[in-house]
Amino acid sequence: MRALAVLPLLASPLAACDGGGGSGPVTINWYNFPDDSGALQSAADRCGKQSGGRYRIVYNKLPRAADGQRQQLVRRLAAEDDSMDVLGLDVTWPAEFAEARWIREWTGRAKQQATDGTLRVPLQTATWKGKLYAVPYNTNTQLLWYRKDLVPTPPRTWSEMLDTARRLARQGKPHYVEIQGAQYEGLTVWFNTMVSSAGGSILDPSANEASLGPPAVRAAGVMRDMANSPAADPSLSNQMEDQNRLAMESGVAAFELNYPFVYPSMKANNPQLFKNFAWAPYPRVDAGRPSRPTIGGIDLAVSTYSRHPDLSFEAALCLRDRQNQLTAALKGGLPPTLRALYDDATFVEQYPFAQEVLDALQSASVRPITPAYQNVSIVISHALSPPSGITPESTVATISSQIDDALQSKGVIP
């Protein structure tokens, strides 16, 4: 009896700690990728202070690998975990999470605040069936990075780039084109960029079936030509973004297709080579059609099971406001989704390629928006690996057939 009488006394401080009681700020749990720069923790602290004591944000770090992040979120949401409030989703996940009814739709004033001044293409990743389910927190896109001591004028097309690589190879100079050729998401991104740049798309507008045709065959052909040319790093079929970065820093490459994180890395790790490290728009597939590099990034969603949905929407908007996006860009190298920041003098000073990133984002492509994206991506990366083994027409036919099966939950995923 004495033990039972003590329980209410023990429960009171616990309720106050998680925001479920009447005293103290409400706790908003934010789950996002692990950030080593301190930008995300800074945003959480700043927004908590700005709330005037109504809430505090606890930044919970997800696993480092994207697959691990998704697995943890899916398991906990499937269990209707009500301790999750704001969710940092890879840009390929909102459709899946919305279809599963794990995240809330953004409506009214919150939707207006989420969309005002936000770049159009990142907003596409947060939209499913015409409804907004997340707010873009940051974005990302690839540029062509090159050595201007080897290549005074950057190539405009893949054909020009491969010709330049062949010439450099004949001269015995560094000539590799570093790109993501391993059997993983990066290979799917490469293919999506090439298909979009050739004027096509992987899925039809309704996302009900594959729409691969001549543009996909053209894209696959360029990828095969690259993999079987002197431009290909011998490790192409095992390379991801970081291996590309390291190869470029080691001095064996003339070109690199990669994200802006390579710029500060080159500056820190090879100052001598950094003097000749330059950037240009992603190469075109056809000279008369702009390239459409695929965007990445994180979208912030509010869990369906959050006990504090109104405060969670407010917190998400604060986490991605102008100041926090600027901090994330300068500390963490994450390109912002707010258009106005690309005219901000502080940002442009530390992001000398800001205009090229903005240009790329405004004409960028997104990966197929479908709840079945994970299966679609696996099908694509499996069929294209290794890139040297691509046979354009038959490989594209295989991808098309397997995507249709994946969308209808038929067949076996490779």
C-alpha positions as CSV (number, residue, x, y, z in Angstrom):
1,M,0.0,0.0,0.0
2,R,2.9,2.4,0.9
3,A,4.6,1.6,-2.4
4,L,1.4,2.3,-4.4
5,A,0.9,5.6,-2.6
6,V,4.3,6.8,-3.8
7,L,3.6,6.2,-7.5
8,P,1.7,9.5,-8.1
9,L,4.6,11.4,-6.6
10,L,7.1,9.7,-8.9
11,A,4.9,10.2,-12.0
12,S,4.7,14.0,-11.7
13,P,8.3,14.9,-12.6
14,L,8.3,12.3,-15.4
15,A,5.2,14.0,-17.0
16,A,6.8,17.4,-16.7
17,C,10.0,16.2,-18.4
18,D,8.3,14.9,-21.5
19,G,5.9,17.8,-21.8
20,G,2.8,15.8,-21.0
21,G,2.0,17.6,-17.8
22,G,1.1,21.2,-17.1
23,S,4.5,22.6,-16.1
24,G,7.6,23.2,-18.1
25,P,8.0,23.3,-21.9
26,V,6.7,20.6,-24.2
27,T,9.3,18.3,-25.6
28,I,9.4,18.1,-29.4
29,N,11.4,15.1,-30.5
30,W,13.2,15.8,-33.9
31,Y,14.7,12.8,-35.7
32,N,17.2,13.5,-38.4
33,F,20.5,12.4,-39.9
34,P,23.6,12.6,-37.7
35,D,25.1,16.0,-38.2
36,D,28.8,16.5,-37.3
37,S,28.9,20.2,-38.0
38,G,26.7,21.3,-35.0
39,A,24.2,23.1,-37.3
40,L,21.3,20.9,-36.5
41,Q,21.8,21.1,-32.7
42,S,22.2,24.9,-33.1
43,A,18.9,25.0,-34.9
44,A,17.1,23.0,-32.2
45,D,18.5,25.2,-29.4
46,R,17.7,28.4,-31.2
47,C,14.1,27.4,-31.9
48,G,13.5,26.3,-28.4
49,K,14.6,29.7,-27.1
50,Q,12.5,31.5,-29.7
51,S,9.4,29.6,-28.5
52,G,9.4,31.6,-25.3
53,G,9.3,28.5,-23.1
54,R,6.4,26.8,-24.9
55,Y,8.6,23.9,-26.2
56,R,12.1,22.6,-26.4
57,I,13.4,20.6,-29.3
58,V,15.4,17.4,-28.6
59,Y,17.6,16.5,-31.7
60,N,17.7,12.7,-31.9
61,K,20.3,11.3,-34.3
62,L,19.2,8.6,-36.7
63,P,21.8,6.0,-38.0
64,R,24.4,7.3,-40.4
65,A,23.3,5.2,-43.4
66,A,20.1,6.1,-45.2
67,D,18.8,2.6,-45.1
68,G,19.3,2.5,-41.4
69,Q,17.5,5.8,-41.0
70,R,14.5,4.6,-43.0
71,Q,14.4,1.3,-41.1
72,Q,14.3,2.9,-37.7
73,L,11.6,5.4,-38.7
74,V,9.4,2.7,-40.4
75,R,9.5,0.3,-37.5
76,R,8.6,3.0,-34.9
77,L,5.9,4.5,-37.0
78,A,4.4,1.1,-37.8
79,A,4.2,0.7,-34.0
80,E,2.4,4.0,-33.7
81,D,5.2,5.4,-31.5
82,D,3.8,8.7,-30.1
83,S,7.2,9.9,-28.9
84,M,8.2,11.0,-32.5
85,D,7.2,14.5,-33.6
86,V,9.3,16.0,-36.4
87,L,10.8,13.6,-38.9
88,G,13.7,14.3,-41.2
89,L,12.9,12.3,-44.3
90,D,15.1,11.6,-47.3
91,V,13.5,13.3,-50.3
92,T,12.5,9.9,-51.7
93,W,10.4,8.9,-48.6
94,P,7.5,11.3,-48.3
95,A,5.2,9.5,-50.8
96,E,5.7,6.2,-49.0
97,F,5.1,7.7,-45.6
98,A,2.1,9.7,-46.8
99,E,0.5,6.6,-48.4
100,A,1.1,4.7,-45.2
101,R,-0.6,7.6,-43.3
102,W,2.4,8.0,-41.0
103,I,2.8,11.7,-41.6
104,R,0.3,14.6,-41.5
105,E,-0.7,16.8,-44.4
106,W,0.4,20.5,-44.3
107,T,-2.6,22.8,-44.7
108,G,-3.7,26.4,-44.0
109,R,-1.2,28.9,-42.7
110,A,1.4,26.2,-42.0
111,K,1.3,25.2,-45.7
112,Q,1.5,28.8,-46.9
113,Q,4.6,29.4,-44.7
114,A,6.2,26.2,-45.9
115,T,5.8,27.1,-49.6
116,D,6.4,30.9,-49.6
117,G,9.8,31.6,-51.0
118,T,10.7,27.9,-51.3
119,L,12.3,26.6,-54.5
120,R,9.8,24.8,-56.8
121,V,11.7,21.5,-57.4
122,P,12.4,20.7,-53.8
123,L,8.7,21.2,-53.0
124,Q,7.9,18.4,-55.6
125,T,9.7,15.9,-53.4
126,A,7.4,16.8,-50.4
127,T,4.2,16.5,-52.4
128,W,2.1,13.4,-52.9
129,K,-1.2,13.2,-54.9
130,G,-1.3,17.0,-55.0
131,K,-1.0,17.4,-51.2
132,L,1.9,18.8,-49.2
133,Y,3.2,16.3,-46.6
134,A,6.6,17.9,-45.6
135,V,8.6,21.1,-45.8
136,P,12.0,21.1,-47.6
137,Y,14.8,21.5,-45.0
138,N,17.7,21.5,-47.3
139,T,18.5,20.3,-50.8
140,N,21.5,19.2,-52.9
141,T,22.6,18.8,-56.4
142,Q,25.7,17.7,-58.3
143,L,28.0,20.0,-60.3
144,L,30.9,19.1,-62.7
145,W,34.2,19.7,-60.8
146,Y,37.3,19.8,-62.9
147,R,41.0,20.7,-62.9
148,K,41.5,23.9,-64.8
149,D,45.3,23.3,-65.1
150,L,44.3,20.3,-67.3
151,V,41.0,21.6,-68.8
152,P,41.0,25.4,-69.3
153,T,37.5,25.3,-70.7
154,P,35.0,22.9,-69.1
155,P,33.0,20.6,-71.4
156,R,29.4,21.3,-72.0
157,T,28.3,17.8,-72.9
158,W,29.2,14.2,-72.0
159,S,30.6,13.7,-75.5
160,E,33.0,16.6,-75.1
161,M,34.0,15.4,-71.6
162,L,34.8,11.9,-72.8
163,D,36.8,13.2,-75.8
164,T,38.8,15.4,-73.4
165,A,39.5,12.5,-71.1
166,R,40.7,10.4,-74.1
167,R,43.0,13.2,-75.2
168,L,44.5,13.6,-71.7
169,A,45.0,9.8,-71.5
170,R,47.0,9.8,-74.7
171,Q,49.1,12.6,-73.2
172,G,49.8,10.5,-70.1
173,K,48.0,13.1,-67.9
174,P,45.3,12.6,-65.2
175,H,42.1,11.8,-67.1
176,Y,39.5,9.9,-65.0
177,V,35.9,11.1,-64.7
178,E,34.9,10.2,-61.2
179,I,31.2,9.3,-60.7
180,Q,29.1,6.9,-58.7
181,G,29.1,3.5,-60.3
182,A,28.6,1.1,-57.4
183,Q,25.4,-0.9,-57.1
184,Y,23.5,1.5,-54.8
185,E,21.4,4.6,-54.8
186,G,24.1,6.7,-56.4
187,L,23.9,4.6,-59.6
188,T,20.1,5.2,-59.7
189,V,20.7,8.9,-59.3
190,W,23.1,8.9,-62.2
191,F,20.6,7.1,-64.4
192,N,17.8,9.4,-63.4
193,T,19.8,12.4,-64.2
194,M,20.8,11.1,-67.6
195,V,17.2,10.0,-68.5
196,S,15.9,13.4,-67.5
197,S,18.6,15.2,-69.3
198,A,17.8,13.3,-72.4
199,G,14.2,14.5,-72.2
200,G,12.6,11.4,-70.6
201,S,11.4,10.2,-67.2
202,I,11.5,6.9,-65.4
203,L,7.7,6.8,-64.5
204,D,4.7,8.2,-66.2
205,P,3.0,11.3,-64.7
206,S,0.6,9.2,-62.7
207,A,3.5,7.0,-61.3
208,N,1.5,3.9,-62.3
209,E,4.0,2.5,-64.8
210,A,7.4,2.9,-66.3
211,S,7.8,5.4,-69.2
212,L,11.3,4.4,-70.3
213,G,11.8,4.8,-74.0
214,P,14.3,6.3,-76.4
215,P,15.6,8.8,-73.8
216,A,16.4,6.0,-71.4
217,V,18.2,4.0,-74.2
218,R,20.2,7.1,-75.0
219,A,21.1,7.6,-71.4
220,A,22.1,4.0,-70.8
221,G,24.3,4.2,-74.0
222,V,26.2,7.2,-72.6
223,M,26.7,5.5,-69.3
224,R,28.0,2.4,-71.1
225,D,30.4,4.5,-73.3
226,M,31.7,6.2,-70.2
227,A,32.3,2.9,-68.4
228,N,34.2,1.4,-71.4
229,S,36.4,4.5,-72.1
230,P,39.7,5.6,-70.7
231,A,37.7,8.1,-68.6
232,A,36.5,5.3,-66.4
233,D,38.3,4.8,-63.1
234,P,39.3,1.1,-62.7
235,S,37.2,1.2,-59.5
236,L,34.1,2.6,-61.1
237,S,31.8,-0.3,-60.3
238,N,32.7,0.0,-56.6
239,Q,32.7,3.8,-56.3
240,M,30.5,6.0,-54.2
241,E,30.6,9.8,-53.5
242,D,33.4,9.6,-51.0
243,Q,35.6,7.4,-53.1
244,N,35.2,9.9,-56.0
245,R,36.2,12.7,-53.7
246,L,39.3,10.9,-52.5
247,A,40.3,10.0,-56.1
248,M,40.0,13.6,-57.2
249,E,42.1,14.8,-54.2
250,S,44.8,12.2,-55.0
251,G,45.4,13.8,-58.4
252,V,44.4,10.9,-60.7
253,A,41.3,12.5,-62.1
254,A,40.5,15.4,-64.4
255,F,36.7,15.5,-63.7
256,E,34.3,14.7,-60.9
257,L,30.5,14.6,-60.8
258,N,29.7,15.2,-57.2
259,Y,28.0,17.4,-54.5
260,P,29.4,20.7,-53.1
261,F,30.9,19.0,-50.0
262,V,34.0,18.2,-52.2
263,Y,34.9,21.9,-52.3
264,P,35.8,22.5,-48.6
265,S,37.3,19.0,-48.5
266,M,39.7,19.7,-51.4
267,K,40.6,23.0,-49.8
268,A,41.5,21.3,-46.5
269,N,43.1,18.1,-47.9
270,N,45.0,19.3,-51.0
271,P,45.6,23.1,-50.9
272,Q,48.0,22.9,-53.9
273,L,45.5,21.1,-56.1
274,F,42.7,23.3,-54.8
275,K,44.2,26.3,-56.6
276,N,43.1,24.7,-59.9
277,F,39.8,23.1,-58.6
278,A,36.9,24.6,-60.5
279,W,33.3,24.0,-61.2
280,A,30.8,24.1,-64.0
281,P,27.2,23.0,-64.8
282,Y,26.5,19.2,-65.0
283,P,27.3,18.1,-68.6
284,R,24.4,17.8,-71.0
285,V,23.5,14.6,-72.8
286,D,22.5,16.5,-75.9
287,A,24.0,19.9,-76.7
288,G,20.6,21.5,-77.4
289,R,18.9,20.3,-74.2
290,P,19.8,21.5,-70.7
291,S,21.1,19.0,-68.1
292,R,18.7,18.1,-65.3
293,P,20.8,16.8,-62.3
294,T,18.8,14.9,-59.7
295,I,18.3,16.6,-56.4
296,G,18.8,15.2,-52.9
297,G,18.1,16.6,-49.5
298,I,15.9,16.3,-46.4
299,D,12.2,17.1,-45.9
300,L,10.7,17.7,-42.5
301,A,7.4,16.0,-41.8
302,V,5.2,15.8,-38.7
303,S,4.3,12.3,-37.4
304,T,0.7,11.3,-37.4
305,Y,1.1,9.9,-33.9
306,S,2.7,13.1,-32.4
307,R,1.0,14.2,-29.2
308,H,1.8,17.8,-30.1
309,P,1.1,18.3,-33.8
310,D,0.5,22.1,-33.8
311,L,3.7,22.8,-32.0
312,S,5.5,20.3,-34.2
313,F,4.4,22.1,-37.4
314,E,5.6,25.4,-35.7
315,A,8.9,23.8,-34.7
316,A,9.5,22.3,-38.2
317,L,9.0,25.8,-39.8
318,C,11.5,27.3,-37.3
319,L,14.1,24.6,-37.9
320,R,14.2,25.4,-41.6
321,D,13.8,29.2,-41.4
322,R,16.3,31.6,-43.1
323,Q,18.8,31.8,-40.2
324,N,18.9,28.0,-39.6
325,Q,19.2,27.2,-43.3
326,L,22.1,29.7,-43.6
327,T,23.8,28.1,-40.6
328,A,23.3,24.6,-42.2
329,A,24.7,25.9,-45.5
330,L,27.8,27.5,-43.9
331,K,28.5,24.9,-41.3
332,G,27.3,21.8,-42.9
333,G,27.6,22.6,-46.6
334,L,23.9,21.9,-47.2
335,P,22.4,24.0,-50.0
336,P,19.3,25.9,-48.8
337,T,15.8,25.6,-50.2
338,L,14.8,29.2,-49.7
339,R,15.4,31.2,-52.9
340,A,16.3,34.4,-51.2
341,L,19.4,32.9,-49.6
342,Y,21.1,32.6,-52.9
343,D,21.3,36.4,-53.0
344,D,22.6,36.6,-49.4
345,A,26.1,38.1,-49.4
346,T,27.3,36.0,-46.5
347,F,26.2,32.8,-48.2
348,V,27.6,33.7,-51.6
349,E,30.9,34.7,-50.1
350,Q,31.4,31.2,-48.7
351,Y,29.6,29.4,-51.5
352,P,31.2,30.9,-54.6
353,F,29.4,28.4,-56.8
354,A,26.0,29.5,-55.4
355,Q,24.7,30.7,-58.8
356,E,25.6,27.4,-60.5
357,V,23.8,25.5,-57.7
358,L,20.8,27.7,-58.0
359,D,20.7,27.3,-61.8
360,A,20.9,23.5,-61.4
361,L,18.2,23.4,-58.8
362,Q,15.8,25.5,-60.9
363,S,16.1,23.0,-63.8
364,A,16.7,19.9,-61.7
365,S,14.9,16.6,-61.8
366,V,13.5,14.5,-58.9
367,R,13.7,10.8,-58.5
368,P,10.4,8.8,-59.2
369,I,7.8,9.9,-56.7
370,T,6.1,6.7,-55.6
371,P,5.5,4.8,-52.4
372,A,7.4,1.9,-54.1
373,Y,10.5,4.0,-54.6
374,Q,12.8,1.7,-52.7
375,N,11.9,-1.2,-54.9
376,V,12.2,0.9,-58.1
377,S,15.6,2.1,-57.1
378,I,16.9,-1.5,-56.3
379,V,15.6,-2.6,-59.7
380,I,17.5,0.2,-61.5
381,S,20.8,-0.1,-59.7
382,H,20.8,-3.9,-60.1
383,A,20.2,-3.8,-63.8
384,L,22.8,-1.2,-64.5
385,S,25.6,-2.8,-62.4
386,P,28.3,-2.9,-63.6
387,P,28.0,0.0,-65.9
388,S,30.5,-1.5,-68.3
389,G,28.0,-4.4,-68.9
390,I,25.1,-2.2,-70.0
391,T,23.5,-3.2,-73.2
392,P,21.2,-0.1,-73.7
393,E,18.1,-1.6,-75.3
394,S,17.9,-4.9,-73.4
395,T,18.9,-3.3,-70.1
396,V,16.2,-0.6,-70.4
397,A,13.7,-3.3,-71.4
398,T,14.6,-5.3,-68.2
399,I,14.3,-2.2,-66.0
400,S,11.0,-1.3,-67.5
401,S,9.5,-4.7,-67.0
402,Q,10.8,-5.0,-63.4
403,I,9.6,-1.6,-62.5
404,D,6.1,-2.4,-63.6
405,D,6.2,-5.6,-61.5
406,A,7.5,-3.6,-58.5
407,L,4.7,-1.0,-58.8
408,Q,2.1,-3.8,-58.9
409,S,3.9,-5.8,-56.0
410,K,4.6,-8.6,-58.4
411,G,7.8,-10.5,-59.1
412,V,11.0,-10.8,-57.0
413,I,13.1,-7.7,-56.2
414,P,16.8,-8.4,-57.3
